[in-house]
Amino acid sequence: MSKHNRPEPESLELPPVGVDSHAHLDLEDFDEDREEIIARAHASGVSRIVNVFLGPDAYERGRGLFAAHPEISFIMGVHPNDADLLTDEVMERMRAHFKADPRLRGVGEIGLDYYWERVPHDVQKDAFVRQIHLARELGLPIVIHSRDANGDTVAILEAEGFRDYPLLWHCFGAGMDLAERLLGNGWHISIPGPVTFRKNSDDVQAAVARIPFERLLLETDCPYLAPEPWRGKRNHPALSVFTARRVAQIKGRSVEDVWRTAGDNARRFFGL
């Protein structure tokens, strides 16, 4: 498909019930057209967006960007690549913000990242454990980031007693073995744009085919990971319609059904 005839997300004409469960609209990538991007999301059927703040500094700096948009909720957590910055003071600031702001609906994205090797694994693990226990203390769901670290991430969650805890595995990109372990622990799975890629996604698509509808959410992780037919471009919430379309093809359901069900799951998971 050439760049001149890519379909626009509005062309799918989906009902206004979709939820982008993981977006980074506070990043500078959206500084020039953030309001337009939010308007396009609404025009494409995205009714709610969950924006991810990577720590209390980002939250304090960026929450005001969405003052006029109550349909945008927040999660906050210290990313594993910043785990060395999780001081006692940072923990206390996060605790205070979670208690004060009802728009903060979960702790995340938190977990382990062995791809970049920026922070020693033991430091990442300590920050991860501290934050999952903060989530439990506050009664908030958890959103997981795990890159090249799935075994350790799941093992920590299991060892710390988080089976059947409200937990969402963000940006799922593995096969059925991991999916079965996540589902067996009672957790939810969020599907990003790469499920639409023709190459290197067979395992992911096979897993998506078997993930129960009631455990499945959709996300963009924008500005990253734009789905086909917009791969390589800046991602934004409206483009989640194309991820929904591919999931619908994989599961043999209508795109409207996937769109509504994944949206309902997100609303239930985050209490939106």
C-alpha positions as CSV (number, residue, x, y, z in Angstrom):
1,M,0.0,0.0,0.0
2,S,1.5,3.3,-1.1
3,K,1.8,6.3,1.2
4,H,-0.8,8.1,-1.0
5,N,-3.7,5.7,-0.4
6,R,-3.4,4.7,3.3
7,P,-6.8,4.7,4.9
8,E,-7.4,7.3,7.6
9,P,-8.7,6.0,11.0
10,E,-11.9,7.9,10.7
11,S,-12.8,5.9,7.6
12,L,-13.5,2.8,9.7
13,E,-16.4,4.7,11.3
14,L,-16.2,2.9,14.6
15,P,-18.6,3.8,17.4
16,P,-17.3,6.0,20.3
17,V,-16.6,3.2,22.7
18,G,-12.9,2.5,22.1
19,V,-10.2,2.9,24.7
20,D,-6.5,3.4,24.1
21,S,-5.2,1.8,27.3
22,H,-1.6,3.1,27.0
23,A,-0.5,6.4,25.5
24,H,2.3,8.9,26.0
25,L,0.5,12.1,24.9
26,D,2.5,14.2,27.4
27,L,5.7,13.7,25.4
28,E,7.1,16.5,23.3
29,D,6.3,14.5,20.1
30,F,2.7,15.9,20.6
31,D,3.6,19.5,21.6
32,E,2.7,21.0,18.3
33,D,-0.7,19.3,17.7
34,R,-1.8,17.6,20.9
35,E,-5.4,19.0,20.8
36,E,-5.8,18.0,17.2
37,I,-4.6,14.5,18.0
38,I,-7.1,14.2,20.8
39,A,-9.9,15.5,18.5
40,R,-8.9,12.9,15.9
41,A,-9.1,10.1,18.5
42,H,-12.6,11.1,19.3
43,A,-13.6,11.3,15.6
44,S,-12.2,7.8,15.2
45,G,-14.2,6.3,18.0
46,V,-11.8,6.5,20.9
47,S,-13.8,7.6,23.9
48,R,-11.2,7.2,26.6
49,I,-7.4,7.4,26.8
50,V,-5.0,6.3,29.6
51,N,-2.0,8.5,29.6
52,V,1.2,7.1,31.1
53,F,3.4,9.4,33.2
54,L,6.9,8.0,33.6
55,G,7.4,9.1,37.2
56,P,6.3,12.0,39.4
57,D,8.3,14.6,37.6
58,A,6.5,13.8,34.3
59,Y,3.2,13.8,36.1
60,E,3.8,17.1,37.8
61,R,5.0,18.6,34.5
62,G,2.3,17.2,32.3
63,R,-1.0,16.7,34.1
64,G,-2.1,20.2,33.3
65,L,-1.9,19.4,29.6
66,F,-5.1,17.4,30.0
67,A,-7.1,19.7,32.4
68,A,-9.8,20.2,29.7
69,H,-10.0,16.5,28.9
70,P,-11.7,14.5,31.7
71,E,-11.9,11.6,29.3
72,I,-8.1,11.1,29.6
73,S,-7.1,9.2,32.8
74,F,-3.6,8.6,34.1
75,I,-1.2,6.0,35.3
76,M,2.2,6.7,36.8
77,G,5.2,4.7,37.7
78,V,9.0,4.7,37.5
79,H,10.1,2.8,34.4
80,P,12.8,0.1,34.8
81,N,15.2,2.2,32.8
82,D,14.9,4.9,35.5
83,A,14.9,2.5,38.4
84,D,18.0,4.0,39.9
85,L,16.1,7.2,40.4
86,L,13.5,5.6,42.7
87,T,14.4,7.2,46.0
88,D,12.3,7.2,49.2
89,E,11.4,10.8,48.3
90,V,10.1,9.8,44.9
91,M,8.1,7.0,46.4
92,E,6.5,9.4,48.8
93,R,5.7,11.9,46.1
94,M,4.0,9.2,44.1
95,R,2.0,7.9,47.1
96,A,0.8,11.5,47.8
97,H,-0.2,12.0,44.2
98,F,-2.1,8.7,44.0
99,K,-4.0,9.6,47.1
100,A,-4.8,13.1,45.9
101,D,-5.7,12.7,42.3
102,P,-8.6,10.4,41.3
103,R,-7.6,10.6,37.7
104,L,-4.5,8.4,38.6
105,R,-6.0,5.0,37.9
106,G,-3.0,2.6,38.2
107,V,0.7,2.1,38.9
108,G,2.8,1.7,35.7
109,E,4.5,1.2,33.5
110,I,6.8,-0.7,35.9
111,G,8.7,-3.9,35.5
112,L,12.0,-5.1,34.1
113,D,14.0,-4.1,30.9
114,Y,17.0,-6.2,30.1
115,Y,17.2,-4.9,26.5
116,W,18.9,-1.6,27.2
117,E,21.0,-2.7,30.2
118,R,21.0,0.9,31.5
119,V,20.3,-0.1,35.1
120,P,21.6,-3.2,36.9
121,H,19.1,-6.0,37.2
122,D,19.1,-6.0,41.0
123,V,18.3,-2.3,41.1
124,Q,15.5,-2.8,38.6
125,K,14.1,-5.7,40.6
126,D,14.1,-3.7,43.9
127,A,12.3,-0.8,42.2
128,F,9.8,-3.1,40.7
129,V,9.0,-4.9,44.0
130,R,8.6,-1.6,45.8
131,Q,6.2,-0.3,43.3
132,I,4.0,-3.4,43.1
133,H,3.6,-3.2,46.9
134,L,2.7,0.5,46.6
135,A,0.0,-0.5,44.2
136,R,-1.3,-3.1,46.6
137,E,-1.2,-0.7,49.5
138,L,-3.3,1.8,47.5
139,G,-5.6,-0.8,45.9
140,L,-4.6,0.2,42.4
141,P,-4.1,-2.0,39.3
142,I,-0.6,-2.6,37.9
143,V,0.6,-2.0,34.3
144,I,3.7,-4.1,33.4
145,H,6.6,-3.2,31.2
146,S,8.8,-6.3,30.4
147,R,11.4,-6.4,27.7
148,D,13.7,-9.3,27.3
149,A,12.9,-10.1,30.9
150,N,9.6,-12.0,30.9
151,G,10.8,-14.9,33.0
152,D,12.1,-12.7,35.9
153,T,9.1,-10.4,35.7
154,V,6.6,-13.1,36.0
155,A,8.6,-14.9,38.7
156,I,8.7,-11.8,40.9
157,L,5.0,-11.2,40.5
158,E,4.3,-14.8,41.4
159,A,6.7,-14.9,44.3
160,E,5.3,-11.6,45.7
161,G,1.8,-13.0,45.7
162,F,0.2,-11.1,42.8
163,R,-1.7,-14.0,41.3
164,D,-5.3,-12.8,40.5
165,Y,-4.3,-9.2,41.2
166,P,-5.6,-6.7,38.7
167,L,-2.6,-6.5,36.4
168,L,-2.2,-5.6,32.7
169,W,0.7,-6.8,30.6
170,H,1.4,-3.8,28.4
171,C,2.6,-4.2,24.8
172,F,2.3,-7.9,24.5
173,G,4.7,-9.2,21.9
174,A,5.3,-12.9,22.7
175,G,3.8,-16.2,22.0
176,M,1.3,-18.6,23.6
177,D,3.7,-19.9,26.3
178,L,3.8,-16.5,27.9
179,A,0.2,-15.7,27.2
180,E,-0.9,-19.0,29.0
181,R,1.2,-18.1,32.0
182,L,-0.2,-14.6,32.2
183,L,-3.8,-15.9,31.8
184,G,-3.2,-18.6,34.3
185,N,-2.3,-15.9,36.9
186,G,-5.6,-14.1,36.1
187,W,-4.0,-11.1,34.4
188,H,-5.0,-9.0,31.4
189,I,-3.1,-8.6,28.1
190,S,-2.8,-5.4,26.0
191,I,-2.3,-5.7,22.3
192,P,-0.2,-3.0,20.4
193,G,0.2,-2.1,16.8
194,P,2.9,-4.7,15.8
195,V,0.2,-7.4,15.8
196,T,-0.6,-5.9,12.3
197,F,2.9,-6.5,10.9
198,R,3.2,-9.1,8.3
199,K,6.6,-10.4,9.3
200,N,7.8,-11.7,12.7
201,S,4.3,-11.6,14.3
202,D,3.1,-15.2,13.7
203,D,3.6,-16.2,17.3
204,V,1.9,-13.1,18.6
205,Q,-1.1,-13.6,16.3
206,A,-1.4,-17.2,17.3
207,A,-1.5,-16.1,20.9
208,V,-4.0,-13.3,20.2
209,A,-6.3,-15.9,18.6
210,R,-6.5,-17.8,21.9
211,I,-6.6,-15.0,24.4
212,P,-10.1,-14.8,25.9
213,F,-12.0,-11.7,24.9
214,E,-12.6,-10.7,28.5
215,R,-8.8,-10.4,29.1
216,L,-7.9,-8.4,26.0
217,L,-7.3,-4.7,25.8
218,L,-5.9,-2.5,23.0
219,E,-3.2,0.1,23.1
220,T,-1.1,2.4,20.9
221,D,2.0,3.1,23.1
222,C,2.1,6.2,21.1
223,P,4.1,7.9,19.7
224,Y,5.8,4.5,19.2
225,L,4.7,1.3,17.3
226,A,2.2,2.6,14.8
227,P,0.2,-0.2,13.2
228,E,0.0,-1.0,9.5
229,P,-0.8,0.8,7.3
230,W,0.9,3.6,9.2
231,R,4.0,1.7,10.3
232,G,7.0,3.9,10.7
233,K,5.0,7.0,11.2
234,R,4.2,8.7,14.6
235,N,1.6,6.7,16.3
236,H,-1.5,8.3,18.0
237,P,-4.7,7.0,19.7
238,A,-6.9,7.1,16.5
239,L,-4.6,4.6,14.9
240,S,-5.7,2.0,17.4
241,V,-8.6,1.3,15.1
242,F,-6.2,-0.6,12.8
243,T,-5.0,-2.8,15.7
244,A,-8.6,-3.6,16.5
245,R,-9.3,-4.4,12.8
246,R,-6.3,-6.9,12.8
247,V,-7.4,-8.5,16.1
248,A,-10.9,-8.9,14.7
249,Q,-9.5,-10.7,11.6
250,I,-7.4,-13.0,13.7
251,K,-10.3,-13.9,16.0
252,G,-13.0,-14.1,13.3
253,R,-15.2,-11.4,14.8
254,S,-16.4,-8.0,13.6
255,V,-14.1,-5.0,14.3
256,E,-17.0,-3.3,16.1
257,D,-17.3,-6.3,18.5
258,V,-13.6,-6.2,19.2
259,W,-13.6,-2.4,19.6
260,R,-16.5,-2.4,22.0
261,T,-15.4,-5.4,24.1
262,A,-11.8,-4.3,24.4
263,G,-13.1,-0.8,25.4
264,D,-15.4,-2.4,28.0
265,N,-12.5,-4.4,29.4
266,A,-10.4,-1.3,29.8
267,R,-13.2,0.7,31.5
268,R,-13.7,-2.2,33.9
269,F,-9.9,-2.7,34.5
270,F,-9.1,0.9,35.3
271,G,-12.5,1.8,36.8
272,L,-13.1,4.5,34.1
